[in-house]
Every structure is written in structure tokens, then in C-alpha cells.
Amino acid sequence: LNSGVRRYHVAPVLCQRAKVAMSHFEPNEYINYEKLEKNISIVRKRLDRPLTLSEKIVYGHLDDPAKQEIERGKTYLRLRPDRVAMQDATAQMAMLQFISSGLPKVAVPSTIHCDHLIEAQSGGEKDLQRAKDINQEVYNFLSTAGAKYGVGFWKPGSGIIHQIILENYSYPGVMLIGTDSHTPNGGGLGGICIGVGGADAVDVMAGIPWELKCPKVIGVKLTGKLSGWTSPKDVILKVAGILTVKGGTGAIIEYHGPGVDSISCTGMATICNMGAEIGATTSIFPYNERMKKYLGKTGRADIAALADEFKQHLVPDSGCQYDQVIEINLNELKPHINGPFTPDLAHPVSDIGAVAEKEGWPVDIRVGLIGSCTNSSYEDMGRSAAVAKQALAHGLKCKSKFTITPGSEQIRATIERDGYAKILREVGGLVLANACGPCIGQWDRKDIKKGEKNTIVTSYNRNFTGRNDANPETHAFVTSPEIVTALSIAGTLKFNPETDYLTGADGKKFKLEAPDADELPKLEFDPGQDTYQYPPKDGSGQHVDVSPTSQRLQLLEPFDKWDGKDLEDMLILIKVKGKCTTDHISAAGPWLKFRGHLDNISNNLLIGAINIENGKANSVRNALTQEFGPVPDTARYYKKMGVKWAVIGDENYGEGSSREHAALEPRHLGGRVIITKSFARIHETNLKKQGLLPLTFADPADYNKIHPVDKLSIVGLKDFAPGKPLKCIIKHPNGSQETIMLNHTFNESQIEWFQAGSALNRMKELQQKSS
């Protein structure tokens, strides 16, 4: 009888484990750990060595694990991700490309998240309503396109894409790609979550294998334990200082070691999120009890139970080898603050005041801003409220302006219920909408004039010049939410909360105690308003409206095919000096409204890049008229005259956001080649997808041989092949010329993208052949 009872209980449990839904919103889409296990087994036998966690999950999603060539940092992998997520700014172009593909429905679970188009102005409710009114045409397009093609739609006000993913879609072992560079946030739940351009998302939504260069693996071993004022944010701020903005390029950052267990699940997500700032493909933590706890609290205990059964595949093998290892003792780690103007300029908080005075940076803080996709969890808000509560007890409020951005509607509703929002308002804070807001430049800032030198401190991820408020003189520093709160109360960078005293309203001095807060609410999360739109089972009758006279949406026309010839006598549109992020190439802020209209948004092409010829932004010489003018106008003139052009760039060209507009715009305006010392991963792929040639100097010193007035010819395209360098003939105005060598990372299929004019053109060619 007993053995019979055991059999009776085991069978349904095994059946249930085989049918655990990926999310509450897709009850018929199931987690497939069995396939992951099978693929890992095949690869393990082939490689005959212990595997890192990231290798297990990446190789576990191979299209053909038995035959796929695998060599870290060299071969291209063909992968089958589990799902796709898109934020509204990039989803417009991604969905326009998917429409162009002619396919009837997405092949994998996919979602759209409306978080980028809400401008911070006067407060959450008013800003949200204003955004709904202004962006009605775009939201309607995304909503109807989602319904037609089977894509879930998170309405404006839902929250920031990465927080929504963590709460609902990421899980241990998932492979998710998202059209936003901070998609790696989902690594906090043990998933391989990778930021891509829209064309990559279209590949996955179309059901064809997605290509990724086999990543190297950088191990970060954590020992000790977080305590006091030190937070998870300080881990990644420290790592950014070590690796710099390009040190993680081509690699996955894999955290491991005994220190991991002292970090909450949302804290791990914070660390993974900002891995984008060091160029990493993604970042990941091993499955542990903190993740299990978070899954349970967010209504996914069934996923945690399933993950427990397959845990051996969700942690690294003993004895696995990393390409590089960094060790951080959390017992010794101090609170950090990074900046200004770059997220890898790391300083201990204790030093920043003196450094700022020495460098001439403003020490008075004009605004402190907490939240964003990086730091807007319940724990983050609780720790900030713990600091604010102490100040209020001594009669103090923030000396600086102070804003709070909840990461999701669930977080907003829960911090309202539990009193955190009230405390943060009482200390002087303004609660903004559940959206990206100032983090991506959606900030109608009124307290300063453009060009006024000032300092802000944020718990965001990026602090490039003009990133938050379009003011090049704003010195933005990145730190944890609790440090932002403390510094906003003090009003100066010269305040160190670990050692310095404040003066209360009664004239007595006091010291802030290190904040302590629950990582998760004691009660269940309050879900707040229902903001999700399910796609209908059959969307074939749904109409998607794109007006031919719209200024915000524009159906795409195919790019021209390669003519089979070398690229001869190209003009140089601009030779860029120094850092050139995707913000420099395709600015955000007010330009976000044109993300669905390629021709209109192309008017911001490279307007932030510094021209080496005159040291100015958005001022280049027209080689045909010899007059200086804006970069987009000059590119349009060359296109009108039928002249091909190139861009010359410096190190890590295209770092930052995943925005593929930075690749679409030069292609649309007649660009053919981008030659740099090195590229950021996502941007290089985006350029290839759109039929451009991203090339690098074989000798970085050759950057100095090219002058803005030269003409360039790329020779060898008729024999274009993987690993085979191309020649560049430089023709100087005096009639002399010289030849340099250029490298590339194209594989065979990517060469086909170039020859077809774009990856989308190639996809359509293949569809036509198969049909």
C-alpha cells in the first residue's frame, strides 16, 4: 500500500514539473529544462571538461549542439532563445521590421513594454496622462501590432521593462533577448538575458536561429558579506572601475563564490543590469535560495520547485575555467560613486568630495534621483526610506531636489501601501511615473539653464555627457539609492554618511545609521492596476494602422543590394574624436518621439560626435561644397548627389544603448562603412544587420593616417570571406595615396547580409526560395 501511495504521488508531481508555465501570462508555454539538460549533456561529452554556468545555459540553447563549432571568443553560435522582450522606443522599429518580413505571427513568446516615452515633468499621474495623449498614435500602433502578431502588450504606466521581466518572465536557465542594453538585469534570476538590436529580435520572433559570437567568460569571485552602507550597486561600480567601459566586451560576467549568498535577488539584478556599462554580453548569478525566495514572493513557487530539481544545470561545475578572474572581498568593499561623464570612473564615497574640489567639479548637488531599471526594487526603496526617516526624525529634509522612480506598478503600489512613498515625499521627494524618465533623458528639467555647470547624483546606470538632461555641463554621478538619499539630504558631495555628521533642526549633530530594510515585503506584493493586454488567439483580422502622412511612424523600404563592386572613392562624413556612444550617434531625449520614423529620426545622426577637424559637435566640412554644416544635412547632400560615405571612429565605438537607430540612420542616409579602432558588441552587430561594413584598423595607429579631407576605397569585397582582411586605399588631396589593412568579424551568413543589403532582405530571399 505504501509503495502504491508513493507511486500515486510521484506520477502527478513529475507530470506537473514537466508542465510548468514560463509565466502567468502564457499558461501554455512551458519551461523546457529537459531540452536544456539534453543539450548540456551532448556538449559536455564533446568538450570533455567542466562547464561554467553561462556555458551551460548558452550551449543548452544551441540549435545543433552535436555539430556546432564551439570556441570561446571565436566561433559564432546559432542559438534558440526562449523569448523576446522589447521596450516601446525600440519596439517600433522591431515591429516595423517584423511587418516587413511578411510573417503572420511570432514564433516565440514576446512582449512590448511602454516605458521610454513618458517624460518626467510634474509627477507620476500627470506625466503618465500627458504621455498617453502625446504618444497615442505610437501606443495604438504597438498595441494593434502586438494583437495582430501575437505579442503581449504592457501599457504605459506598467513599469520599466527590466523590472517587469524580473517580476514575471526571467527564471533560472532562461535565454531571453531584449531590445535594450540593460536586458542583462534578468541575470539576477539566473537567466542568460542579452541586449540586442531590433533586427536580432526579428530573427528570434521569426523562428530562425539567432547568431552570437561564442562569449568568453570572466569570473567574478565574491567572498565575505555585504553590510552597512555597502550595497550590491557597489559591487558593479567596483567592477566597472576595474574592467572599464570596454573590459567586458565579448564576454559574459559570471559571479560566483560564497559572497553571492549575502546579496538579494534584486541586488543581483542590479549588478547584472550595469554589466552593460562594461560592454559585457551579459552577466549572471548561480541559482540560490535568494532567487527561490524571490520567485515565491512573485507568485512563481512552481518555477522554483522545478529549478530545484534541475539545480545541477543552474550552477557552475566544480573546476570550471574562466578566461579571467576578479576577486572582490565584500567585507572590505566600500560605498562607491562613479563619474562624471563615464560610468567606469570609480571613487569611494569617502574620497569624492576631495576629488571633486581638486578637479573643479561642482560639489553642491542640485538634484538627487533614485529608481531606474537598475535600482528600483522594494529593497532599494526601503533602504532609501530608512535613511530619509532618520533625517525626518531630526527635522531635516533634502537640501537638493529629490525624485523617486518606482520600477513597476507593483513596486509603486507596494511602497505606497507600506509607507515608503510617504516617507520619501515627506523628506522632499517627488514620485515620478513608473517609467525610465530622467535615466534616458526624458526629463523636462527646469531648475537650471542649458550650459550651466552643475552636479546631480543618481542611482541610474549611465552618466554620459548630456545623458539625463541634454546639458553637457551637468556632472552626473552614479551610486546606490541610499547614498543618493544621504547626499541629497546633505546637499553636497563632501558628505560621507559613514563618518560625517549632520545638524538637526534642534542644532544638535547626529550621524545617519546604515540603512536596514526588508529585501521583500512581509505581506504579498500589491499588484496595483492591471496594465497588461493579452494578444488574442487569432489576430489575423486585426488592422495595424500606419498613416503615410504620419510624422512618427513610417513603413520601411528595403535597403539597396550590394552592387558586386568594391567601394571606391568614398568621402568621409566625419572623423570622430574620442568617446562616441550610441547617444552621440542617435540622441535620445526629445528624439525618442521619432523612433518609428526612420527618415525623421535620421536628422539626429551623429549630432553629438566631436569632429576631429574642428573640435566641434554637429559641424563637418562638406567635401563637395567646402562649407561646414550639420552632420545629417551633409549626409543627405551626399546621398542626393549619389556619393557614398564613411565614418572614422575611435575606441569602443557605439558603446551604451542597444538602439539600432544608430545603425539604421547611417545606412538610410547613404553610409557604407564605419572604420574604428574597436566596436561595442551590440552596435557592431546592428551595423552588420543593416548591410553596413563595420571594420577595424589592423594597426590602431592607422587611425592617424586618415584625414577628414581624404577619399577611401575598400578593396577585396569580391572575395569577401570570414577572417580575410580587406584593404583600404587612402587618397590624399595632394594626389598621394597609401594602403592600410582592415579587419572584420563577419562570418559567412553575415557576409550574405551585406550582399543582400540587410539581414531582413536576406531573410526574405530565403523565404522566397523555400516557398
C-alpha positions in Angstrom: 0.0 0.0 0.0 2.8 2.4 1.0 4.7 1.9 -2.3 1.4 2.4 -4.2 0.8 5.7 -2.4 4.3 6.8 -3.2 3.8 6.0 -6.9 0.4 7.8 -6.8 2.0 11.0 -5.5 5.2 10.8 -7.7 3.5 10.5 -11.0 1.4 13.6 -10.9 4.3 15.6 -9.5 6.5 14.6 -12.3 3.8 15.4 -14.8 3.3 18.8 -13.1 7.1 19.5 -13.3 7.1 18.8 -17.0 4.3 21.4 -17.4 5.4 24.5 -15.5 4.4 27.6 -17.4 7.1 30.2 -18.3 4.9 32.9 -16.9 1.3 33.5 -15.6 0.6 35.4 -18.9 1.5 32.4 -21.1 -0.1 29.3 -19.4 0.5 27.2 -22.5 4.2 28.0 -22.9 6.3 25.7 -20.7 9.8 25.7 -19.3 11.8 23.0 -21.0 14.6 22.0 -18.7 14.7 18.6 -20.2 15.9 20.0 -23.5 18.5 22.2 -21.7 19.7 19.1 -19.9 20.0 17.1 -23.1 21.9 19.8 -24.9 24.3 20.3 -22.0 25.0 16.5 -21.9 25.8 16.5 -25.6 28.2 19.5 -25.3 29.8 18.2 -22.2 30.7 14.9 -23.9 32.2 16.8 -26.8 34.2 19.3 -24.8 35.1 16.8 -22.1 35.6 19.5 -19.4 33.7 21.2 -16.6 31.4 24.0 -17.8 30.8 27.4 -16.4 27.2 28.3 -15.6 26.9 30.7 -18.6 28.3 28.0 -20.9 25.6 25.6 -19.7 22.8 27.9 -20.4 24.2 29.3 -23.7 25.2 25.9 -25.1 22.0 24.5 -23.7 20.2 26.7 -26.2 22.2 25.7 -29.3 20.3 24.9 -32.4 22.6 22.0 -33.2 24.6 21.0 -30.1 26.1 17.9 -31.8 27.7 19.8 -34.7 28.0 23.4 -33.6 31.7 24.5 -33.6 32.4 25.9 -30.1 35.4 28.1 -29.3 35.2 30.9 -26.8 35.7 34.3 -28.4 36.0 33.0 -32.0 33.1 30.9 -33.4 29.6 32.1 -34.0 26.9 30.1 -32.2 23.4 29.5 -33.6 21.0 29.7 -30.7 17.3 29.3 -29.9 16.3 31.8 -27.3 13.2 31.1 -25.2 11.6 34.6 -25.5 11.9 38.2 -26.7 11.2 41.5 -24.9 11.0 45.0 -26.4 10.7 48.4 -24.9 8.4 50.9 -26.7 11.2 53.1 -28.3 12.9 50.1 -29.9 9.8 48.0 -30.4 8.5 50.4 -33.0 11.4 49.7 -35.4 11.5 46.0 -34.4 7.8 45.6 -35.2 8.1 47.6 -38.4 10.8 45.2 -39.5 8.7 42.2 -38.4 5.8 43.5 -40.5 8.3 43.9 -43.5 9.2 40.2 -43.1 5.7 39.2 -44.1 5.3 36.6 -41.3 1.9 36.1 -39.7 2.8 35.6 -36.1 5.8 35.5 -33.7 7.4 32.1 -33.2 8.3 32.6 -29.5 6.7 34.3 -26.6 7.3 38.1 -27.0 6.3 41.2 -25.1 6.3 45.0 -25.7 6.8 47.3 -22.7 5.8 51.0 -22.7 8.4 52.7 -20.5 10.6 55.0 -22.6 8.2 57.7 -23.9 7.0 59.1 -20.6 8.7 62.5 -19.8 9.3 63.4 -16.2 7.8 66.8 -15.6 5.4 67.3 -12.7 4.7 63.9 -11.1 3.6 60.4 -11.8 -0.1 60.7 -12.7 0.0 63.9 -14.7 3.1 62.8 -16.6 1.6 59.5 -17.4 -1.6 61.1 -18.8 0.4 63.6 -20.8 2.4 60.8 -22.3 -0.8 58.8 -23.2 -2.1 61.9 -25.0 1.1 62.8 -26.8 2.0 59.3 -27.8 -1.4 57.9 -28.6 -0.5 57.2 -32.2 2.5 55.2 -31.2 0.8 53.3 -28.4 -2.0 52.4 -30.7 0.4 51.1 -33.3 2.2 48.9 -30.7 -1.0 47.7 -29.2 -2.5 46.7 -32.5 0.7 45.3 -33.9 1.0 43.2 -30.7 -2.5 41.9 -31.1 -2.0 41.1 -34.8 1.3 39.2 -34.4 0.8 37.5 -31.0 2.8 39.8 -28.8 1.9 40.7 -25.2 1.5 44.4 -24.6 2.3 46.2 -21.3 0.6 49.5 -21.3 2.2 52.8 -20.3 2.3 53.0 -16.5 3.2 49.3 -16.2 6.8 50.0 -15.3 10.3 49.7 -16.7 10.8 46.7 -19.0 13.6 45.1 -16.9 11.7 45.2 -13.6 8.6 43.7 -15.3 10.8 40.9 -16.8 12.3 40.2 -13.3 8.9 40.1 -11.7 7.2 38.0 -14.4 9.4 36.5 -17.1 13.0 35.8 -16.1 13.8 32.5 -14.4 16.9 30.3 -13.8 18.2 28.9 -17.1 16.1 31.0 -19.4 17.6 32.6 -22.5 15.9 35.9 -23.2 16.9 38.6 -25.7 15.6 42.1 -25.3 15.9 45.3 -27.4 17.5 47.2 -24.7 21.1 47.1 -23.5 20.1 46.6 -19.8 18.3 43.3 -20.6 21.1 41.5 -18.6 19.1 42.6 -15.5 17.4 39.2 -15.7 20.7 37.6 -14.8 19.7 38.4 -11.2 17.3 35.4 -11.5 19.9 33.1 -13.1 19.0 33.7 -16.7 21.1 34.5 -19.8 19.4 37.7 -20.8 21.1 39.6 -23.7 20.5 43.1 -25.1 20.2 43.2 -28.9 19.0 45.4 -31.7 15.5 45.1 -33.2 16.8 43.1 -36.3 18.1 40.4 -33.9 14.8 40.3 -32.2 13.1 39.8 -35.5 15.3 36.8 -36.2 14.1 35.2 -33.0 10.5 36.2 -33.5 10.7 34.8 -37.0 11.8 31.4 -35.6 15.2 31.3 -37.2 18.4 30.6 -35.3 20.0 33.7 -33.7 23.7 34.2 -34.1 26.1 35.3 -31.2 29.9 35.1 -31.1 30.8 32.5 -28.6 31.4 34.6 -25.4 34.4 34.4 -23.3 33.6 34.1 -19.6 35.0 36.4 -16.9 34.6 35.1 -13.4 34.0 37.5 -10.5 34.5 35.6 -7.2 32.8 37.2 -4.3 33.9 36.5 -0.8 32.8 38.0 2.5 29.5 39.6 3.1 27.7 42.9 2.3 27.0 45.0 5.3 26.4 48.6 6.5 26.3 51.3 3.8 27.8 48.9 1.2 25.2 47.7 -1.3 25.0 45.5 -4.4 25.5 48.6 -6.6 29.0 49.0 -5.1 30.0 45.6 -6.5 29.3 46.6 -10.1 30.7 50.1 -9.6 33.9 48.5 -8.3 34.0 46.0 -11.3 33.4 48.9 -13.7 36.4 50.7 -12.3 38.5 47.5 -12.8 37.3 46.5 -16.3 36.4 49.9 -17.7 33.7 50.5 -20.3 35.1 48.0 -22.8 36.7 45.4 -20.5 33.8 43.1 -20.7 33.4 43.2 -24.5 32.8 39.8 -25.9 32.4 38.2 -22.5 29.8 37.1 -20.0 30.5 38.2 -16.5 29.7 35.2 -14.2 29.5 35.9 -10.4 30.3 33.1 -8.0 31.7 32.3 -4.6 30.5 32.4 -1.0 29.8 36.1 -1.1 26.9 35.6 -3.6 24.6 34.4 -0.8 24.7 37.7 1.0 23.1 39.5 -1.9 19.3 39.7 -2.5 17.9 38.6 -5.8 17.1 42.2 -6.8 20.6 43.1 -5.7 22.0 40.5 -8.1 19.8 42.0 -10.8 21.3 45.5 -10.1 24.8 44.1 -10.6 23.8 42.3 -13.8 22.0 45.3 -15.1 25.0 47.6 -15.0 27.2 45.0 -16.7 26.1 46.8 -19.9 28.4 49.6 -18.8 31.5 47.5 -19.1 30.5 46.2 -22.5 29.7 42.6 -21.3 27.5 40.4 -23.5 25.5 39.7 -20.3 26.0 38.9 -16.6 24.7 36.1 -14.5 24.5 34.7 -10.9 24.0 31.0 -10.0 20.6 29.8 -8.8 20.3 30.0 -5.0 18.0 30.4 -2.1 17.7 34.2 -2.6 16.3 33.6 -6.1 14.0 30.9 -4.8 12.7 33.3 -2.2 12.0 36.0 -4.8 10.3 33.5 -7.2 8.0 32.5 -4.3 7.1 36.1 -3.4 6.3 36.9 -7.0 3.9 34.0 -7.3 6.3 31.6 -9.1 7.0 28.9 -6.4 6.3 26.3 -9.0 9.2 27.5 -11.1 11.4 27.5 -8.0 10.4 23.9 -7.3 11.3 22.9 -10.9 14.6 24.8 -10.7 15.4 22.8 -7.5 15.1 19.6 -9.4 17.5 20.7 -12.2 19.8 22.8 -10.0 22.9 21.0 -11.1 22.4 22.7 -14.5 21.8 26.1 -13.0 25.2 26.5 -11.1 28.7 26.2 -12.5 30.6 22.9 -12.5 33.3 22.5 -9.9 36.7 23.1 -11.5 35.4 25.1 -14.4 37.8 27.5 -16.0 37.3 31.3 -16.6 39.2 33.4 -19.1 39.8 35.9 -16.4 39.1 36.0 -12.7 38.5 39.0 -10.5 38.1 38.6 -6.7 36.2 41.1 -4.5 36.0 40.7 -0.7 32.7 42.2 0.2 33.9 42.7 3.8 36.4 45.2 2.5 34.2 46.8 -0.2 33.3 50.5 0.5 30.4 52.5 -0.9 31.3 53.9 -4.3 30.2 56.7 -6.6 31.3 56.7 -10.3 31.6 59.6 -12.7 31.2 62.2 -14.0 30.6 61.7 -17.8 31.5 58.0 -17.8 30.3 55.1 -15.6 33.7 53.5 -15.1 35.4 56.4 -13.3 35.2 54.9 -9.8 35.7 56.6 -6.5 35.0 55.6 -2.9 32.3 57.9 -1.5 34.7 58.9 1.2 37.1 60.4 -1.5 34.6 62.0 -3.9 34.4 65.4 -2.2 38.1 66.0 -2.2 38.5 64.7 -5.8 35.6 67.0 -7.0 37.3 70.0 -5.4 40.6 69.1 -7.0 39.1 68.6 -10.4 36.8 71.6 -10.3 33.6 69.6 -10.4 30.7 71.3 -8.6 30.3 69.9 -5.1 26.8 71.3 -4.4 24.2 68.7 -5.5 21.3 70.2 -7.4 19.2 67.0 -7.8 19.3 63.5 -6.4 17.4 60.9 -8.4 16.6 57.3 -7.3 15.0 54.5 -9.2 15.5 53.4 -12.8 15.8 49.8 -14.1 19.0 49.4 -12.1 17.8 50.3 -8.6 14.0 50.5 -8.1 13.3 47.3 -6.2 11.3 47.1 -2.9 14.6 46.7 -1.1 16.1 49.8 -2.8 13.1 51.9 -1.9 13.1 50.6 1.7 16.8 51.4 2.3 16.3 54.9 0.9 13.2 55.4 3.1 15.3 54.2 6.1 17.8 57.0 5.5 15.0 59.5 4.9 13.2 58.5 8.1 16.3 59.3 10.2 16.6 62.8 8.7 12.9 63.5 9.3 13.3 62.4 12.9 15.8 65.2 13.3 13.7 67.8 11.5 15.6 67.7 8.2 14.6 67.5 4.6 16.6 67.2 1.4 18.7 70.2 0.6 18.8 69.0 -3.0 15.8 68.4 -5.2 14.9 64.7 -5.0 13.0 62.4 -7.3 11.8 58.8 -7.0 11.1 56.5 -9.9 9.3 53.2 -9.0 10.4 50.3 -11.2 6.9 48.9 -11.8 3.3 49.4 -11.0 3.7 46.5 -8.5 6.6 48.3 -6.7 4.7 51.6 -6.8 1.6 50.1 -5.2 3.5 48.2 -2.6 5.7 51.1 -1.4 2.5 53.3 -1.2 0.8 50.6 0.9 3.9 50.1 3.2 4.6 53.7 3.7 7.9 54.1 1.9 6.5 56.5 -0.6 5.0 58.7 2.1 8.4 58.9 3.9 10.2 59.8 0.6 7.7 62.5 -0.2 7.9 64.0 3.4 11.7 64.3 3.0 11.1 66.4 -0.1 10.8 63.8 -2.8 8.7 63.8 -6.0 7.4 60.4 -7.1 7.6 60.1 -10.8 5.8 57.7 -13.2 6.7 54.0 -13.4 9.0 54.6 -16.4 12.6 55.3 -17.4 12.2 59.1 -17.2 15.4 61.1 -16.5 17.6 58.0 -16.8 17.2 58.1 -20.6 16.9 61.9 -21.0 13.1 62.0 -20.6 13.3 64.9 -18.1 11.8 68.3 -18.6 14.3 69.9 -16.2 13.6 73.5 -15.1 16.0 74.2 -12.3 19.0 75.1 -14.5 19.7 76.6 -17.9 21.5 74.6 -20.6 25.2 75.3 -20.3 25.1 75.8 -16.5 27.7 73.8 -14.7 26.1 71.6 -12.0 26.1 68.3 -10.3 23.5 65.6 -9.9 23.7 62.2 -8.2 21.6 59.2 -9.4 21.1 55.5 -8.8 20.9 55.1 -12.6 23.4 53.2 -14.8 24.7 55.7 -17.3 26.1 59.2 -16.9 27.4 60.1 -20.4 27.6 63.8 -21.3 24.1 65.2 -21.6 22.5 61.7 -21.0 20.0 62.8 -18.3 19.1 66.4 -19.2 20.8 67.2 -22.5 23.0 69.7 -20.7 26.7 69.0 -21.5 27.7 70.8 -18.3 25.7 68.5 -15.9 28.2 66.4 -13.9 26.3 63.2 -13.3 27.4 60.7 -10.7 26.1 57.1 -10.3 25.8 55.4 -6.9 23.3 53.4 -4.7 19.8 54.7 -3.9 20.7 55.0 -0.2 23.9 57.1 -0.9 21.9 59.3 -3.3 19.4 59.9 -0.5 22.0 60.7 2.1 23.9 63.0 -0.3 20.6 64.8 -1.2 19.9 65.4 2.4 23.3 66.8 2.9 23.3 68.6 -0.4 27.0 68.1 -1.1 29.5 65.6 -2.5 31.7 66.4 0.5 29.4 64.4 2.8 30.4 60.9 3.7 27.5 59.2 5.6 29.8 56.6 7.1 31.8 59.2 9.1 30.3 62.7 8.8 27.6 64.3 11.0 24.5 66.3 10.1 23.0 69.1 12.2 19.3 68.6 13.1 16.7 71.3 13.3 17.4 71.5 17.1 21.0 72.4 16.4 22.3 69.1 17.6 24.7 67.0 15.5 23.8 63.4 14.6 25.1 60.7 12.3 23.0 58.6 10.0 22.9 54.9 10.8 23.5 52.4 8.0 20.1 51.6 6.4 18.3 48.4 7.1 15.3 47.2 5.1 13.5 44.0 4.1 14.5 42.7 0.7 10.9 41.7 0.1 7.6 42.8 1.6 6.3 41.0 4.6 2.9 40.9 3.0 2.4 39.8 -0.6 3.2 42.4 -3.3 0.3 44.7 -4.2 0.0 44.2 -8.0 -1.6 47.6 -8.4 -3.6 48.3 -11.6 -3.9 45.7 -14.3 -1.9 47.1 -17.2 -1.4 44.0 -19.4 -3.1 43.3 -22.7 -3.1 39.7 -23.8 -2.8 39.0 -27.5 -5.8 37.3 -29.0 -5.6 33.7 -30.0 -6.2 34.7 -33.6 -5.0 38.2 -34.5 -5.3 37.8 -38.3 -8.3 40.1 -38.5 -6.5 42.9 -36.6 -5.7 46.0 -38.5 -2.4 47.8 -37.9 -2.6 51.5 -39.0 0.4 53.4 -40.2 -0.6 56.7 -41.9 1.5 57.6 -44.9 1.5 61.2 -43.6 2.5 60.3 -40.1 5.5 62.2 -38.6 6.1 59.4 -36.0 5.7 56.2 -37.9 6.9 55.1 -41.3 6.7 51.8 -43.0 10.2 50.5 -44.1 11.5 50.3 -47.6 14.2 47.6 -48.3 17.8 48.9 -48.5 19.6 48.5 -51.8 21.6 45.4 -52.5 25.4 45.4 -52.8 26.3 46.0 -56.5 29.1 43.4 -56.5 31.9 46.0 -56.7 34.5 47.4 -54.3 33.5 50.7 -52.6 35.6 53.3 -54.3 36.3 57.0 -53.6 34.1 57.3 -50.6 34.0 60.7 -48.8 34.5 60.9 -45.0 31.4 62.2 -43.4 33.1 62.7 -40.0 36.3 61.5 -38.3 35.2 61.2 -34.7 37.5 62.2 -31.9 37.2 60.3 -28.6 34.2 58.7 -27.0 31.3 58.1 -29.3 28.4 56.3 -27.7 25.0 55.5 -29.3 23.8 58.7 -27.6 26.3 60.6 -29.7 25.3 58.7 -32.8 21.5 58.8 -32.3 20.5 61.1 -29.4 17.5 60.1 -27.2 15.5 62.6 -25.1 13.2 64.6 -27.5 14.3 62.5 -30.4 12.5 59.4 -28.9 9.3 60.5 -30.5 10.7 59.7 -33.9 11.9 56.2 -33.2 9.2 54.8 -35.5 10.0 57.2 -38.4 13.4 56.4 -39.9 13.7 59.5 -42.1 12.7 61.9 -39.3 15.0 60.5 -36.7 17.9 60.4 -39.1 18.0 64.2 -38.6 19.9 63.5 -35.3 22.7 61.4 -37.0 26.0 61.9 -35.2 25.0 65.3 -33.9 26.7 64.6 -30.6 30.0 63.3 -32.0 33.1 65.5 -31.9 34.6 66.3 -35.3 38.4 65.9 -35.0 38.9 68.6 -37.7 37.4 71.4 -35.7 36.7 70.0 -32.2 33.0 70.8 -32.6 29.8 68.7 -32.4 27.5 68.7 -35.4 29.8 70.7 -37.6 31.5 68.9 -40.6 33.0 70.0 -43.8 31.0 69.2 -47.0 33.7 67.9 -49.3 31.7 68.9 -52.3 31.0 72.5 -51.3 33.8 73.0 -48.8 31.2 74.6 -46.4 30.8 73.5 -42.8 27.3 72.4 -41.7 25.3 69.9 -39.6 26.2 66.2 -40.0 22.8 65.0 -41.1 22.4 67.8 -43.7 25.9 66.9 -45.1 25.0 63.2 -45.2 21.7 64.0 -47.0 23.6 66.1 -49.5 26.0 63.3 -50.3 23.1 60.9 -50.7 21.3 63.3 -53.1 24.5 63.6 -55.2 24.9 59.8 -55.2 28.1 59.8 -53.2 28.9 57.0 -50.8 30.5 58.0 -47.5 32.3 56.5 -44.4 32.7 57.3 -40.7 36.0 57.0 -38.9 35.8 56.3 -35.2 37.9 55.8 -32.1 37.9 53.2 -29.4 34.7 51.2 -28.3 32.6 53.0 -30.9 28.9 52.6 -30.3 29.1 51.8 -26.6 25.9 52.3 -24.5 22.4 51.7 -25.5 21.3 48.9 -27.9 19.5 51.4 -30.1 19.7 50.1 -33.7 18.8 53.6 -35.0 22.5 54.3 -34.6 23.0 51.8 -37.4 19.8 52.4 -39.4 20.4 56.1 -39.8 23.8 56.0 -41.5 22.5 53.3 -43.8 19.4 55.3 -44.6 21.5 58.4 -45.4 23.9 56.7 -47.7 26.7 55.5 -45.4 28.6 52.3 -46.4 31.5 51.8 -44.0 32.3 52.5 -40.3 36.1 52.2 -39.6 37.2 52.3 -36.0 39.8 51.2 -33.5 37.2 48.9 -31.9 33.4 48.5 -31.6 31.0 47.8 -28.8 29.3 44.4 -29.4 25.7 45.3 -29.9 26.5 48.2 -32.2 28.8 46.2 -34.4 26.1 43.5 -34.8 23.4 46.2 -35.6 25.6 47.7 -38.3 26.1 44.2 -39.9 22.3 43.6 -39.7 21.6 46.7 -41.8 24.1 46.0 -44.5 26.9 48.3 -43.4 30.6 47.3 -43.1 32.0 47.7 -39.5 35.7 47.4 -40.0 38.7 47.9 -37.6 42.2 49.1 -38.2 44.6 46.1 -38.2 47.0 48.6 -36.7 45.1 51.1 -34.5 47.8 53.7 -35.2 46.4 53.9 -38.8 43.6 55.9 -37.4 46.0 58.8 -37.6 46.7 58.2 -41.3 43.2 59.1 -42.3 42.2 62.8 -42.6 38.7 64.2 -43.0 39.5 65.5 -46.5 40.7 62.1 -47.8 38.9 59.7 -50.0 38.7 56.0 -49.2 38.3 52.8 -51.2 37.6 49.4 -49.7 39.2 46.7 -51.9 38.6 43.0 -51.7 34.8 42.8 -51.4 34.5 40.5 -54.4 36.5 37.9 -52.4 34.9 38.9 -49.0 35.4 35.9 -46.7 35.5 35.2 -42.9 38.8 36.1 -41.4 40.2 37.6 -44.6 41.3 41.2 -44.1 40.2 44.0 -46.5 42.4 46.7 -48.0 41.7 50.4 -47.6 43.3 52.8 -50.1 43.6 56.3 -48.8 43.7 59.0 -51.4 45.0 62.4 -50.1 44.1 65.7 -51.7 47.7 66.2 -52.9 47.4 63.2 -55.1 49.4 60.8 -52.9 47.9 57.6 -51.6 48.7 54.8 -49.1 47.2 51.4 -48.3 46.3 50.1 -44.9 44.7 46.8 -43.8 41.3 46.5 -42.1 40.0 43.6 -40.0 36.4 42.4 -39.7 34.5 39.8 -37.7 32.0 38.8 -40.4 31.1 35.1 -40.7 29.5 33.5 -43.8 25.9 34.4 -43.0 26.8 37.9 -42.1 28.6 38.4 -45.4 25.3 37.3 -47.0 23.5 40.1 -45.1 25.9 42.6 -46.6 25.5 41.2 -50.1 21.7 41.2 -49.8 21.6 44.8 -48.4 20.5 43.8 -44.9 19.7 40.8 -42.7 16.0 41.4 -43.3 16.5 41.4 -47.1 18.3 38.1 -46.7 15.6 36.6 -44.6 13.0 37.5 -47.3 15.2 36.0 -50.0 15.4 32.7 -48.1 11.6 32.7 -47.5 11.0 33.2 -51.2 13.3 30.3 -52.1 11.7 28.0 -49.5 8.2 28.8 -50.8 
